[in-house]
Structures are given as C-alpha cells and as structure tokens.
Amino acid sequence: MAATHRWRLDIAYDGAGFSGFAPQPGRRTVVGVLGEALARVARLESPPFLTGAGRTDTGVHALGQVVSTDLAGELDPAELVGHLNALVRPDLVVRRAQILEGFDARHDALWRAYRYRVVEGPVTSLVSAHAWTVPGPLDRDAMHDAAVALLGEHDFRAFCRRPPDKGPEDPLVRRVLSASWSEAGDDLALGASRYLLFDIAANAFCHHQVRTLCAFLVEVGRHRRSAEELVARLGTPDRAGLPALAPARGLSLLAVGYASDAGGPSGSLAVEAADPVASAGETPTP
C-alpha cells in the first residue's frame, strides 16, 4: 500500500462562482471542486477530506486560502499543481503544493488577514463585481481612527453572527493584530473615483465579523456613527440598530499566517507587506 502524506495547498478563488468554501449538497463549492479534482489527479475512489484555514461565505473571494489533506502515493508537487489547475481554472487556482507531515491548515494558523474593498460610485459593473459601491464622500481618516480602536483583544459578540451553540451572554473573544483604512489608485483606469481598502488581521474571526465591522466603519465615514459607539458596543451583545451587512463581493481572504516550519504565510501580498504578527509585536494563539 502506498504511503500517505499530509499536503498543504495554497489556493486562490473568485467567490462569485461558488456557494462558499465548505461542502453543501447540490451546490458548487470550493471544497467540492477542489476535492473532485484531487480525486481525479490522485486516482482516488472518492474526494479526500479537506481542512481549510477558514470558511468563506458565498461570494467571498480568497487570494491566500490554505487547505490541508492526506494523499496516498508519490506525487510531484509541481506536477500536482499543474494537473489540478488544468481542471479547476479559471475561478480557482492552486498556487502552491507541498508535503508537510502533521500540518493542519486550521489549527496551525497563527493569524488570518482579510481585505475589504469599498469604491465611491458610480462605477461600472466591472468594478462593483469585486467591491462595495458606496456613494461618497467618505471620511477615510475617521474610518481609520475608528478601526484602530479594534486593536487588541475584545469580545466581538455585537459584531458577529452568533454560533448555534452560543447564547447571547457567551463572549466571542478575538485578538486583532492590525486594522487600517488606506486609499488605492485606479491603476486599471476603470473609472472609480476612490478605492478605499479596509485591512484587518486577527488570530481568528467569527462569522460575519469583517463584513459587519466594515459596514459600521463606512457609517463612521458618512458621519452617521462614531468611534465612541463602536468602542461602547465591544464586550456587549448589543446588535440593535447595526447597519446592514456589507456585501460579500467586496471581501477577500488575503493571507493566513504560519510558522516557518509550517510553510510560512500564504498569499503573495503577505510576503510583500509587513507580517501582521511582527508589526503587532506579539504572537497570537489560534
């Protein structure tokens, strides 16, 4: 019997064509498409079990998602990437494959980094397909100052969809390592007046946390909410009157952080930018 090895796969995908990351009967999901491709390439009777660093919702994109799985046989990493991409492109791409015995994409992750794109409209559908179009003007400085208040360890009950096994008094504590708003140029000349980017990294995120926070911070940019209200809600279950959830299409899982012996961080942007853990001066626990 061929030996079984633990693999780490770094993947990227356009979430518009998927009903989320996790498997759902009768629906096209990232795990479903990747699992079927792995079964074909590795000549398996059924798709292997896949563990992801995080579950993205329907419509959410990823540039640095990480998956772990067990595959039998001696497979060449470069050939595995090539064969998989021939089956899953164009809306799913395998960026890297490596054997890392004992690796777990979820439990070995030190941090996750997300980016949300906001565009001041009006713009073409080519832009709005991957960003939230918001009527301007938005006060980026006010949005950034409010985002900085998220740094550190907080109870985010007010900004998360409550898990089925949690009551309203059960805390949802997460440690935010970095949070900022920046402005990007219209490099492709698509007609956007302003691109505003919300970048946030934390040891982990609860369901809908980034999209809820982004919607609130946009209201801060409209001067309809304040940083003081944001801080007041932290640690409470108070979800009353929160703005509607920011659309999924603007959100991307940018990168996942791992120790060097677990393959290091995913995503090309994680290599180019400062490591959120290093910049925060601390090492989070998963």
C-alpha positions as CSV (number, residue, x, y, z in Angstrom):
1,M,0.0,0.0,0.0
2,A,1.3,3.4,-1.0
3,A,2.4,5.7,1.9
4,T,0.1,8.6,2.8
5,H,1.4,12.1,3.1
6,R,0.0,15.3,4.5
7,W,-0.2,18.1,1.9
8,R,-0.6,21.8,2.2
9,L,-2.2,23.5,-0.7
10,D,-2.3,27.3,-1.1
11,I,-5.2,28.3,-3.3
12,A,-7.0,31.4,-4.6
13,Y,-10.5,31.8,-6.0
14,D,-13.2,34.1,-7.2
15,G,-16.0,33.6,-4.8
16,A,-18.7,34.8,-7.3
17,G,-18.9,31.3,-8.8
18,F,-19.1,29.3,-5.5
19,S,-21.7,28.8,-2.8
20,G,-19.0,29.3,-0.2
21,F,-16.0,27.3,0.8
22,A,-17.5,24.4,2.7
23,P,-19.3,21.5,1.1
24,Q,-23.0,21.8,0.5
25,P,-25.1,19.0,-1.2
26,G,-26.2,20.0,-4.7
27,R,-24.2,23.3,-4.7
28,R,-20.9,24.2,-6.3
29,T,-18.4,25.0,-3.5
30,V,-14.6,25.4,-3.3
31,V,-14.1,22.2,-1.3
32,G,-16.4,20.3,-3.8
33,V,-14.5,21.4,-6.9
34,L,-11.0,21.0,-5.4
35,G,-11.9,17.6,-3.9
36,E,-13.2,16.3,-7.2
37,A,-10.0,17.5,-9.0
38,L,-7.8,15.9,-6.3
39,A,-9.6,12.6,-6.7
40,R,-9.1,12.6,-10.4
41,V,-5.4,13.6,-10.3
42,A,-4.5,11.2,-7.4
43,R,-6.8,8.5,-8.8
44,L,-8.9,8.2,-5.7
45,E,-12.3,6.4,-5.4
46,S,-13.8,9.5,-3.7
47,P,-12.6,13.0,-2.9
48,P,-10.3,13.3,0.1
49,F,-11.2,15.2,3.3
50,L,-10.1,18.8,3.1
51,T,-9.4,21.1,6.1
52,G,-9.3,24.9,5.3
53,A,-7.8,27.7,7.3
54,G,-11.2,29.4,7.3
55,R,-14.6,29.1,5.8
56,T,-15.6,31.8,3.4
57,D,-19.2,32.6,2.7
58,T,-20.9,32.6,-0.7
59,G,-19.4,35.3,-2.9
60,V,-16.3,35.9,-0.7
61,H,-13.0,35.7,-2.5
62,A,-9.6,34.4,-1.4
63,L,-6.1,35.1,-2.5
64,G,-4.3,33.2,0.2
65,Q,-6.6,30.3,1.4
66,V,-4.8,27.3,2.7
67,V,-6.0,23.7,2.7
68,S,-4.6,20.5,4.2
69,T,-5.3,17.0,3.1
70,D,-3.9,13.4,3.0
71,L,-3.0,11.8,-0.3
72,A,-1.5,8.4,-0.9
73,G,1.3,7.8,-3.4
74,E,4.4,9.6,-4.5
75,L,3.2,12.8,-6.2
76,D,5.5,15.6,-7.5
77,P,4.3,19.0,-6.1
78,A,4.9,20.9,-9.3
79,E,3.0,18.3,-11.4
80,L,0.2,18.1,-8.9
81,V,-0.2,21.9,-9.2
82,G,-0.2,21.8,-13.0
83,H,-2.7,18.9,-13.2
84,L,-5.1,20.5,-10.6
85,N,-5.0,23.9,-12.3
86,A,-5.9,22.2,-15.7
87,L,-9.1,21.0,-14.0
88,V,-10.2,23.9,-11.8
89,R,-9.3,27.1,-13.6
90,P,-10.2,29.9,-14.2
91,D,-12.1,30.7,-11.0
92,L,-10.0,28.5,-8.7
93,V,-6.2,28.4,-8.8
94,V,-3.8,26.2,-6.8
95,R,-0.8,28.5,-6.1
96,R,1.5,26.1,-4.2
97,A,1.6,22.5,-3.1
98,Q,4.0,20.9,-0.5
99,I,4.3,17.9,1.7
100,L,4.2,18.9,5.4
101,E,3.7,15.9,7.7
102,G,1.4,16.7,10.6
103,F,0.3,20.1,9.2
104,D,-3.2,21.3,9.9
105,A,-4.4,24.3,7.9
106,R,-6.9,25.4,10.6
107,H,-5.1,24.6,13.9
108,D,-1.6,25.6,12.8
109,A,-2.7,29.1,11.6
110,L,-1.4,32.0,13.7
111,W,-3.4,34.7,12.1
112,R,-5.8,35.5,9.2
113,A,-5.8,38.7,7.2
114,Y,-8.8,40.0,5.3
115,R,-9.2,42.9,2.9
116,Y,-12.5,44.7,2.1
117,R,-12.7,46.9,-1.0
118,V,-15.0,49.9,-1.0
119,V,-15.4,52.1,-4.1
120,E,-17.0,55.5,-4.2
121,G,-19.5,55.4,-7.0
122,P,-20.9,55.4,-9.5
123,V,-18.7,52.9,-11.3
124,T,-19.1,50.2,-14.0
125,S,-20.1,46.6,-13.1
126,L,-16.5,45.5,-13.8
127,V,-15.5,47.4,-10.6
128,S,-18.6,46.7,-8.5
129,A,-18.3,42.9,-9.1
130,H,-15.5,42.8,-6.6
131,A,-16.1,45.8,-4.4
132,W,-18.9,47.5,-2.5
133,T,-20.0,50.7,-4.3
134,V,-20.8,53.4,-1.8
135,P,-22.0,57.0,-2.5
136,G,-19.4,59.4,-1.3
137,P,-17.8,61.3,0.1
138,L,-16.4,59.1,2.9
139,D,-14.1,60.4,5.6
140,R,-11.3,57.9,5.4
141,D,-9.4,59.5,8.4
142,A,-12.5,59.0,10.6
143,M,-12.9,55.4,9.4
144,H,-9.2,54.7,10.1
145,D,-9.2,56.2,13.6
146,A,-12.3,54.0,14.4
147,A,-10.6,50.9,13.0
148,V,-7.5,51.5,15.3
149,A,-9.8,51.1,18.3
150,L,-10.3,47.5,17.3
151,L,-6.7,46.6,18.1
152,G,-6.1,44.2,20.9
153,E,-8.3,41.5,22.5
154,H,-12.0,42.2,22.5
155,D,-15.4,40.5,22.8
156,F,-17.0,40.8,19.4
157,R,-20.4,39.5,20.2
158,A,-22.1,42.6,18.9
159,F,-20.4,42.3,15.5
160,C,-20.7,38.6,14.8
161,R,-23.4,36.2,13.8
162,R,-24.0,34.1,17.0
163,P,-23.0,30.4,16.6
164,P,-25.8,27.9,17.2
165,D,-24.0,26.6,20.3
166,K,-23.6,30.0,21.9
167,G,-26.0,32.2,23.8
168,P,-26.2,36.0,23.9
169,E,-24.1,36.1,27.1
170,D,-21.3,33.9,25.7
171,P,-18.3,36.0,24.7
172,L,-16.7,35.8,21.3
173,V,-13.2,36.9,22.0
174,R,-10.7,37.6,19.2
175,R,-7.4,39.3,19.1
176,V,-7.0,41.9,16.4
177,L,-3.4,42.4,15.3
178,S,-3.8,45.2,12.7
179,A,-6.7,47.2,11.4
180,S,-6.5,50.1,8.9
181,W,-8.1,52.0,6.1
182,S,-6.0,53.1,3.1
183,E,-6.6,54.6,-0.3
184,A,-5.6,52.9,-3.6
185,G,-5.3,54.3,-7.1
186,D,-7.4,53.4,-10.1
187,D,-4.5,51.6,-11.8
188,L,-6.6,50.0,-14.5
189,A,-8.5,53.2,-15.3
190,L,-11.9,51.7,-14.7
191,G,-13.5,54.9,-13.7
192,A,-13.6,54.6,-9.9
193,S,-13.2,57.9,-8.1
194,R,-11.7,56.4,-5.0
195,Y,-10.7,52.9,-3.9
196,L,-10.8,52.5,-0.1
197,L,-9.3,49.4,1.4
198,F,-10.1,48.0,4.9
199,D,-7.3,45.6,6.0
200,I,-7.7,43.6,9.2
201,A,-5.7,40.7,10.7
202,A,-6.5,38.7,13.8
203,N,-5.8,35.4,15.4
204,A,-9.2,34.3,14.2
205,F,-12.6,35.7,13.1
206,C,-16.2,34.9,14.0
207,H,-18.9,34.6,11.4
208,H,-19.7,37.9,9.6
209,Q,-17.3,39.8,11.8
210,V,-15.4,41.6,9.0
211,R,-18.4,42.5,6.9
212,T,-20.3,43.8,10.0
213,L,-17.3,45.9,11.1
214,C,-16.8,47.2,7.6
215,A,-20.5,48.3,7.3
216,F,-20.2,50.1,10.7
217,L,-17.0,51.8,9.7
218,V,-18.5,53.0,6.4
219,E,-21.2,54.6,8.5
220,V,-18.5,56.3,10.5
221,G,-17.1,57.6,7.2
222,R,-20.6,59.1,6.5
223,H,-20.5,60.7,10.0
224,R,-23.6,58.7,10.9
225,R,-21.8,56.6,13.5
226,S,-18.8,57.3,15.8
227,A,-15.7,55.5,17.1
228,E,-17.1,56.0,20.6
229,E,-20.2,54.0,19.7
230,L,-18.0,51.3,18.2
231,V,-16.0,51.0,21.4
232,A,-19.1,51.1,23.6
233,R,-20.5,48.0,21.8
234,L,-17.4,45.9,22.2
235,G,-17.9,43.4,25.0
236,T,-21.7,43.7,24.8
237,P,-24.3,41.6,23.0
238,D,-25.9,44.8,21.7
239,R,-26.7,44.4,17.9
240,A,-29.6,46.7,17.9
241,G,-29.7,49.1,15.0
242,L,-26.5,47.9,13.3
243,P,-26.2,48.7,9.6
244,A,-27.0,46.0,7.0
245,L,-24.1,43.6,6.4
246,A,-21.5,44.7,3.8
247,P,-21.9,42.7,0.6
248,A,-19.8,39.5,0.3
249,R,-18.3,40.5,-3.1
250,G,-16.0,43.2,-1.5
251,L,-14.3,40.7,0.9
252,S,-11.2,38.7,0.3
253,L,-9.2,36.3,2.5
254,L,-5.9,37.9,1.8
255,A,-3.4,35.7,3.7
256,V,-3.0,33.2,6.5
257,G,0.0,33.2,8.8
258,Y,2.0,30.1,9.7
259,A,5.4,29.5,11.4
260,S,8.3,28.8,9.0
261,D,8.3,25.1,9.8
262,A,4.6,25.0,8.6
263,G,5.4,26.7,5.3
264,G,5.2,30.4,6.3
265,P,2.4,32.8,5.4
266,S,0.2,32.3,2.3
267,G,-0.6,34.8,-0.3
268,S,1.9,36.9,-2.3
269,L,0.7,40.1,-0.6
270,A,1.7,38.6,2.8
271,V,5.2,38.3,1.6
272,E,5.3,41.9,0.2
273,A,3.7,43.5,3.2
274,A,4.8,43.6,6.8
275,D,3.8,40.5,8.8
276,P,0.8,41.5,10.9
277,V,2.2,39.4,13.8
278,A,5.6,41.0,13.7
279,S,4.1,44.5,13.4
280,A,1.9,43.9,16.4
281,G,4.8,42.7,18.5
282,E,3.0,39.6,19.8
283,T,2.3,36.0,18.8
284,P,-1.4,35.1,18.9
285,T,-2.9,31.8,19.9
286,P,-5.2,30.1,17.4
